């Protein structure tokens, strides 16, 4: 081998070795960066999922408390009405139930035919609530164990802002269907749960 060839070969081999080492370092750095980015992405997704799960649980608990408050208030009103229908005054009962503040604004009591007999809004009295889903549901299941009926979010001729009808069934002393008490569970009260956070 001639000395010129060896020197050229050595330079070439050194250059190739340098290029190979540089390529390996770049490849390793690239792979390490990809792994770090993927780990950070997975961590960010897990943190976001944990946050969203926590928020959903918190929202659910707050909304469940609102529904529980409506249910307990309406249950108390039903018991008061059933104990003495002639003396029961829906407006007085509603004013005593401070827990409804911010959750419900309007209420009414409809008889077994769906005619509104008492209401927090005098214009409601005499109107028919028999076409409301919640009234039909209560009338169809009058012999079921007492429970809260929730309608779909709606605006109707009686309650003119977005709400969910929350109702409990009334019974005559013989157990026959006597109508229902209905409160508007305001959609804005649900929205406030989300906007507060």
For each residue, the residues with C-beta under 8 A, 3 or more apart:
1: 5 6
2: 5 6
3: 6 7
4: 7 8
5: 1 2 8 9
6: 1 2 3 9 10
7: 3 4 10 11
8: 4 5 11 12
9: 5 6 12 13
10: 6 7 13 14
11: 7 8 14 15
12: 8 9 15 16
13: 9 10 16 17
14: 10 11 17 18
15: 11 12 18 19
16: 12 13 19 20
17: 13 14 20 21
18: 14 15 21 22
19: 15 16 22 23
20: 16 17 23 24
21: 17 18 24 25
22: 18 19 25 26
23: 19 20 26 27
24: 20 21 27 28
25: 21 22 28 29
26: 22 23 29 30
27: 23 24 30 31
28: 24 25 31 32
29: 25 26 32 33
30: 26 27 33 34
31: 27 28 34 35
32: 28 29 35 36
33: 29 30 36 37
34: 30 31 37 38
35: 31 32 38 39
36: 32 33 39 40
37: 33 34 40 41
38: 34 35 41 42
39: 35 36 42 43
40: 36 37 43 44
41: 37 38 44 45
42: 38 39 45 46
43: 39 40 46 47
44: 40 41 47 48
45: 41 42 48 49
46: 42 43 49 50
47: 43 44 50 51
48: 44 45 51 52
49: 45 46 52 53
50: 46 47 53 54
51: 47 48 54 55
52: 48 49 55 56
53: 49 50 56 57
54: 50 51 57 58
55: 51 52 58 59 197
56: 52 53 59 60
57: 53 54 60 61
58: 54 55 61 62 197
59: 55 56 62 63 193 194 197
60: 56 57 63 64
61: 57 58 64 65
62: 58 59 65 66 193
63: 59 60 66 67 190 193
64: 60 61 67 68
65: 61 62 68 69
66: 62 63 69 70 103 185 189 190 193
67: 63 64 70 71 148 150 166 185
68: 64 65 71 72
69: 65 66 72 73 99 100 103
70: 66 67 73 74 100 103 104 148 166 183 185
71: 67 68 74 75 148 166 168
72: 68 69 75 76 99
73: 69 70 76 77 97 99 100 183
74: 70 71 77 78 148 166 167 168 181 183
75: 71 72 78 79 146 148 168
76: 72 73 79 80 93 97
77: 73 74 80 81 88 90 93 97 168 181
78: 74 75 81 82 146 168 169 170 181
79: 75 76 82 83
80: 76 77 83 84 88 93
81: 77 78 84 85 88 109 170 181
82: 78 79 85 170 171 173 178
83: 79 80
84: 80 81 87 88
85: 81 82 88 178
86:
87: 84
88: 77 80 81 84 85 93 109 118
89: 92 93 118
90: 77 93 94 107 108 109 118 119 120 181
91: 94 95 118 120
92: 89 95 96
93: 76 77 80 88 89 90 96 97
94: 90 91 97 100 107 120
95: 91 92
96: 92 93
97: 73 76 77 93 94 100
98: 101
99: 69 72 73 103
100: 69 70 73 94 97 103 104 183
101: 98
102: 189 192
103: 66 69 70 99 100 185 186 189
104: 70 100 107 166 183 184 185 186 189
105: 120 184 186
106: 119 120 121 124 159 183 184
107: 90 94 104 119 120 181 182 183 184
108: 90 116 118 119 120 121 124 129 158 181 182
109: 81 88 90 116 117 118 119 170 179 180 181 182
110: 113 114 115 116 117 129 130 135 179 180 182
111: 114 115 117 178 179
112: 139 176 177 178 179
113: 110 128 130 179
114: 110 111 128 129 130 131 132 135 179
115: 110 111 126 127 128 129 130
116: 108 109 110 119 124 125 126 127 128 129 158
117: 109 110 111 125 179
118: 88 89 90 91 108 109 125
119: 90 106 107 108 109 116 122 123 124 125
120: 90 91 94 105 106 107 108 124
121: 106 108 124
122: 119 125
123: 119 127
124: 106 108 116 119 120 121 127 158
125: 116 117 118 119 122
126: 115 116
127: 115 116 123 124 157 158
128: 113 114 115 116 131
129: 108 110 114 115 116 132 135 158 182
130: 110 113 114 115 135 136
131: 114 128 135 136
132: 114 129 135 136 151 156 158 165 182
133: 136 137 151 152 165
134: 137 138 149 150 151 165 166 167 180 182
135: 110 114 129 130 131 132 138 139 167 180 182
136: 130 131 132 133 139 140
137: 133 134 140 141 149 151
138: 134 135 141 142 149 167 168 169 177 180
139: 112 135 136 142 177
140: 136 137
141: 137 138 144 169
142: 138 139 169 171 176 177
143: 175
144: 141 147
145:
146: 75 78 168 169
147: 144 168
148: 67 70 71 74 75 166 167 168
149: 134 137 138 165 166 167 168 169 180
150: 67 134 164 165 166 185
151: 132 133 134 137 154 164 165 166 167
152: 133 164
153: 162 163 164 187
154: 151 162 163 164 165
155: 159 160 161 162 163
156: 132 159 160
157: 127 160
158: 108 116 124 127 129 132
159: 106 155 156 163 165 184
160: 155 156 157
161: 155 184 186 187 188
162: 153 154 155 186 187 188
163: 153 154 155 159 184 185 186 187
164: 150 151 152 153 154 184 185 187
165: 132 133 134 149 150 151 154 159 182 183 184 185
166: 67 70 71 74 104 134 148 149 150 151 182 183 184 185
167: 74 134 135 138 148 149 151 180 181 182 183
168: 71 74 75 77 78 138 146 147 148 149 180 181
169: 78 138 141 142 146 149 177 178 179 180
170: 78 81 82 109 177 178 179 180 181
171: 82 142 175 176 177 178
172: 175 176 177 178
173: 82
174:
175: 143 171 172
176: 112 142 171 172
177: 112 138 139 142 169 170 171 172
178: 82 85 111 112 169 170 171 172
179: 109 110 111 112 113 114 117 169 170
180: 109 110 134 135 138 149 167 168 169 170
181: 74 77 78 81 90 107 108 109 167 168 170
182: 107 108 109 110 129 132 134 135 165 166 167
183: 70 73 74 100 104 106 107 165 166 167
184: 104 105 106 107 159 161 163 164 165 166
185: 66 67 70 103 104 150 163 164 165 166 189 190
186: 103 104 105 161 162 163 189 190
187: 153 161 162 163 164 190 191
188: 161 162 191 192
189: 66 102 103 104 185 186 192 193
190: 63 66 185 186 187 193 194
191: 187 188 194 195
192: 102 188 189 195 196
193: 59 62 63 66 189 190 196 197
194: 59 190 191 197
195: 191 192
196: 192 193
197: 55 58 59 193 194
